[in-house]
């Protein structure tokens, strides 16, 4: 059965999303389009490239997340390094290690640019939004707009098919202040221009609407969302933790406004108290998160009915109902 999947942001906790995806696939679903934000963009990209949930589970159980806290010479200046990095580079960590990791993993499956993820016309149809099976959300803070990659790249004069997938994923996962913004260089009639791009969670941490069409869809879009308890107290340590907590609070507060239509197609996965930037997550907790994803998906699919969903929210004609 065809379906689309959209995965929320969530940092190091995304192994829980892998567990949920695995249950959906055991139920017979095969992904046509995959999308996501931040950590969800990483999982979506790996799955789009051909990694199975089992392969992704092994990767995420064994990867040293601490390697993604990469610093340059400025960051290493004793005492003042973190402050200088924030003031001069707008972020504490570089983000290059994360991009290199994703780039290497994708290359093992023969994926480098979005053209390597082009859908056959029978599935993509004539809608250019669906030409590539992966879409990730980022935020262009220079132009103050949401950026869906690769579909929005023509507005920057950039050919979508030529854009590196790993660079798009890094943009989507560039948590503000934690990672430095990623420059997007393009050309205008007035000359070269640069936009600074950061984590898509700033504008859409759970873009479950990415693949929506008007009227009744040919197959379902499932959202897989990491859901923190609303009353969970999340401690933080130092300026970096404080800044991360500020951003995370804004993201989670906005997600509480989800409507009934969104909830009806969303697998809400508990995060077990794990923070977005818990880079020292131990193997036992990674396994617990993965299992939490499996259990949440099993509960969801026991009651899922596509026909009932379409009748309630997606009329056979007319615009999408909310």
Residue pairs with C-beta under 8 A, 6 or more apart in sequence:
1 28
1 29
1 30
1 219
2 29
2 30
2 32
2 123
2 218
2 219
3 24
3 29
3 30
3 31
3 32
3 219
3 220
3 221
3 222
4 31
4 32
4 33
4 34
4 35
4 210
4 211
4 219
4 220
4 221
4 222
5 21
5 24
5 31
5 33
5 34
5 35
5 44
5 47
5 221
5 222
5 223
5 224
6 34
6 35
6 36
6 40
6 44
6 206
6 207
6 208
6 210
6 211
6 221
6 222
6 223
6 224
7 14
7 17
7 21
7 34
7 35
7 36
7 37
7 39
7 40
7 41
7 43
7 44
7 223
7 224
7 225
8 17
8 36
8 37
8 38
8 40
8 205
8 206
8 223
8 224
8 225
8 226
8 255
9 36
9 37
9 38
9 39
9 40
9 41
9 173
9 199
9 200
9 201
9 205
9 206
9 226
9 251
9 276
10 16
10 17
10 38
10 39
10 40
10 226
10 271
10 276
11 38
11 39
11 175
11 275
11 276
11 277
11 278
12 39
12 65
12 274
12 276
12 277
12 278
12 279
12 281
13 39
13 226
13 271
13 274
13 276
13 278
13 289
14 39
14 40
14 42
14 43
14 60
14 226
15 56
15 57
15 60
15 61
15 286
15 289
15 290
15 293
16 226
16 269
16 270
16 271
16 289
16 290
16 292
16 293
16 296
17 39
17 40
17 43
17 224
17 226
17 269
17 293
18 43
18 53
18 56
18 57
18 60
18 290
18 293
19 53
19 57
19 269
19 289
19 290
19 291
19 292
19 293
19 294
19 297
20 224
20 267
20 269
20 293
20 294
20 296
20 297
21 43
21 47
21 53
21 224
21 293
21 297
22 53
22 54
22 57
22 293
22 294
22 297
23 293
23 294
23 297
23 298
23 301
24 222
24 267
24 297
24 301
25 53
27 301
29 222
31 47
31 48
31 133
32 119
32 123
32 133
32 219
33 119
33 130
33 133
33 134
33 135
33 210
33 211
33 221
34 44
34 45
34 47
34 48
34 133
34 134
34 135
35 41
35 44
35 134
35 135
35 136
35 137
35 207
35 210
35 211
36 42
36 43
36 44
36 136
36 137
36 172
36 207
37 136
37 137
37 172
37 199
37 200
37 201
37 204
37 205
37 206
37 207
38 172
38 173
38 175
38 199
38 200
38 201
38 205
39 173
39 226
39 276
40 224
41 136
41 137
41 168
41 169
41 172
41 173
41 200
42 102
42 169
42 173
43 56
44 134
44 136
45 102
45 106
45 134
45 136
45 165
45 166
45 168
45 169
46 56
46 59
46 102
46 105
46 106
47 53
47 56
48 111
48 117
48 133
48 134
49 105
49 106
49 109
49 110
49 111
49 116
49 117
49 165
50 109
50 111
51 59
51 105
51 109
57 290
59 105
60 286
60 290
61 283
61 286
61 287
61 290
63 101
65 279
65 280
65 281
66 279
66 280
67 97
67 101
68 93
68 95
68 97
68 98
68 101
68 279
69 93
69 279
70 93
70 94
70 95
70 96
70 97
70 98
71 81
71 85
71 92
71 93
71 94
72 85
72 94
74 81
74 84
74 85
74 88
74 89
75 81
75 82
75 84
75 85
75 92
75 93
75 94
77 84
82 92
82 239
82 240
83 239
85 91
85 92
85 180
86 92
86 177
86 239
86 243
89 180
90 177
90 180
90 181
90 196
91 174
91 176
91 177
91 178
91 179
91 180
91 181
92 177
92 178
92 179
92 240
93 178
93 179
93 180
94 179
94 180
95 170
95 173
95 174
95 179
95 180
95 182
98 170
98 173
98 179
99 166
99 167
99 169
99 170
100 166
102 165
102 166
102 169
102 170
103 112
103 164
103 166
106 112
106 165
106 166
110 116
111 117
111 165
112 164
112 165
112 166
113 161
113 162
113 163
113 164
113 165
114 132
114 134
114 150
114 160
114 161
114 162
114 163
114 165
114 168
115 132
115 161
115 162
116 165
117 132
117 133
117 134
117 165
118 124
118 131
118 132
118 133
118 161
119 130
119 131
119 132
119 133
123 130
124 130
124 131
127 213
128 151
129 135
129 151
130 211
131 151
131 160
132 150
132 151
132 160
132 161
134 165
135 148
135 149
135 150
135 151
135 210
135 211
136 148
136 149
136 168
136 169
136 171
136 172
136 200
137 146
137 147
137 148
137 149
137 172
137 200
137 203
137 204
137 207
137 210
138 146
138 147
138 148
138 149
138 168
138 171
138 172
138 174
138 197
138 198
138 199
138 200
139 145
139 146
139 147
139 197
139 198
139 199
139 200
139 202
139 203
140 146
140 147
140 184
140 195
140 196
140 197
141 181
141 195
141 196
141 197
141 198
141 202
142 194
142 195
142 196
143 195
145 203
146 200
146 203
146 204
147 171
147 197
147 200
148 207
148 210
149 160
149 163
149 168
149 171
149 172
150 160
150 161
150 163
150 168
151 160
153 159
153 160
153 163
154 160
156 184
156 186
156 195
157 186
157 187
157 188
158 186
167 182
170 182
171 182
171 184
171 197
171 198
171 200
172 199
172 200
173 179
173 199
174 180
174 181
174 182
174 197
174 198
174 199
175 198
175 199
175 201
175 244
175 247
175 276
175 277
176 198
176 199
176 202
176 243
176 247
177 240
177 243
177 244
177 247
178 240
178 243
178 244
178 247
178 277
179 198
179 199
181 196
181 197
181 198
182 196
182 197
182 198
183 194
183 195
183 196
183 197
184 194
184 195
184 196
184 197
185 192
185 193
185 194
186 192
186 193
186 194
186 195
187 193
199 247
200 207
201 247
201 251
202 247
202 250
202 251
205 251
205 254
205 255
206 223
206 225
206 255
206 258
206 262
206 266
208 221
208 223
208 225
208 262
208 265
208 266
210 221
211 221
212 221
212 320
213 320
214 318
214 319
214 320
215 314
215 315
215 316
215 317
215 318
215 319
215 320
216 310
216 314
216 315
216 316
216 317
217 310
217 314
220 265
220 306
220 309
221 265
222 265
222 266
222 267
223 262
223 265
223 266
223 267
224 266
224 267
224 269
224 293
224 297
225 255
225 266
225 267
225 268
225 269
226 269
226 271
227 255
227 268
227 269
227 270
227 271
228 234
228 252
228 271
229 270
230 252
230 256
232 273
234 245
234 248
234 275
235 241
236 242
236 244
236 245
241 277
244 276
244 277
248 275
248 276
258 266
259 322
260 313
261 313
261 320
261 321
261 322
264 309
264 312
264 313
265 309
266 300
267 296
267 297
267 300
268 296
268 300
269 292
269 293
269 296
269 297
270 292
270 296
271 289
271 292
272 285
272 288
272 289
272 292
274 281
274 285
274 289
310 316
312 321
313 320
313 321
313 322
314 320
314 321
315 321
